[in-house]
């Protein structure tokens, strides 16, 4: 049962990255592709009806961790307290920047919130990537299952690691590039004219760094985390997930050249799902490896809740996710097509 919940949490995190990823990417590109007030409003309008709903998947994943893997929740939320507070503030700033910018007509007010929106979106992408890098690399867990990491130490991989080192920063840059590409494809799908063409150019410029960073991240992960090597040696079928990511990476470029915007966006979603799925497959059964001693790492077996609770939770999770999926299907169908600027709102 714990394996089922491991993959359910992985699924919810993939859904969050795919859905909230494009509006984070739109935020990253907000000041780059939008050159005037009208275009900035169009960027915001493209994500306006869905950005807050997309974050439901992050809340669902966090709540599921608390329920299904309480030891992981307790350990990670205490050890990562500082970066979690930073992420919380960035989420708050990003949300209020979207809602506050149109409240006052001022030559200072709107540009201020535009900078906050873009900056918080970019930093969130980097921090989410660095968080994934910390899980892949491992943390300094002790025998009691607790740890503490400062924001950084000497940026080297050692027993005394920080949240940020050269590896986690690299993964953060992968996330930034991936979400910038994802956001550019979304803006191409939702806008027209010069704004769409700038989004297209942003995609082309971001795609090359994404390819280089993705290859570097894959090689470094394979070298740094021995569990990934062991897992893939035992279950070579896991390479199919990496091939899925590669297909999405190449496919999005090919489909953009053909003008198939929707399929290119879906190919980007396939790339993100393949990359995250590869990480989850490679780390299993670990949910939080230990850089100090592999035996101290938390696994799905050592971090899980009681079996009875996991079974009852699944009975509630299924209808809840069905309702959530129906809601998202309805919302995205209601707001499909190119965005148009109206007098009210963003």
C-alpha positions, 0 to 999 in steps of 0.5 A: 500500500505504501508503494501505491501512495508513493506513486500517487504523491508523485502523480500529484507533484507531476500534475502541479509542475505541469499545470502550475509550471506554465503560469510560473513560466509565464511569470518568468517571461512576463517582462521579457515578452510583454512590452506594454501595458496591453501585452502585460494584461494579456499575459496575466489574463492567459493565466488569470482564471487558472493560476490559483486553482493549479496550486491545489495540486501542491496543497494536495501533495503536501496534505497527502505527505502528512497523511501517508508518510508522516515521518517524511513530513516531520523530518523534511518540514523541520529540516527545510524550515528556512527554504519552506518559509522563503517559498511561502513568502514567494507564493504570497508575493506572486499571488498578491502581485497578480491581484494588486497591480490593477488596483491603483493607476500609477506610473510606479504601482504597476511596474513595481508589481510586475517586477515582483511577479516576474521575480517571485516566479523565477525564484520559485522555479529555482527553489522548487528545482533546488528542493528536488536537487536536495532530495536527489542528493540526500540530506544529513539525516541522523539516527533520529531521522532529523536534520538541519541544513543552512541555506548554503555552506561552501557550495560543495558536496560534503557531509556538511551540505547546505540547501544550495550547492553546485548540484542543487543550483544546477537542478534549480537552473534546469527547473527555471529553463524547463518552466520558461519553455513551458510558459512560452509554449502556453503564451504561444497557445493563448496569445496572438500577434507580436506577443505570440511571436516574442513568446515563440522567440523566447521558446527557441532561445530557452530550448537550447539551454534546457537541452544542455542543462537536462543532459548535465542534470541526468549525468550528474544525478547518475554519478552523485546518487548511487541509488539511481544507478542500483535501481536502474541496473535492477529495473532497466525498464526505468530508462523508458521514462528518460526516453519519454522525457527525451521524446517530449524535449525533441518533440516540442521543438519539432511541433513548434516548427510545424505550428502545432502549438497545442501538441507542442505544449503537451510535448512539454508536459510529457518532458516534465512528466518524464523527468520527474517520473525518472527521478521518482523511479530512480529513488524508490524506495527512498523518499528522503535519502541520507548523504551521511549513511544510506542506512539512515535514509527514509524509505516508503516502508520506514516513513509510512503511516499505519496500513489501515489508515492508508487503505481508508485514505485511498477510499477518500482520495479516489472520489476527491481526485475525481471531483478535482479532475472534473473541476479542472476539465470544466475550467480549462474547457470554459477558458479555451482559445485565445485570450481577449482583453476586456475592460475589467480584470487583468 
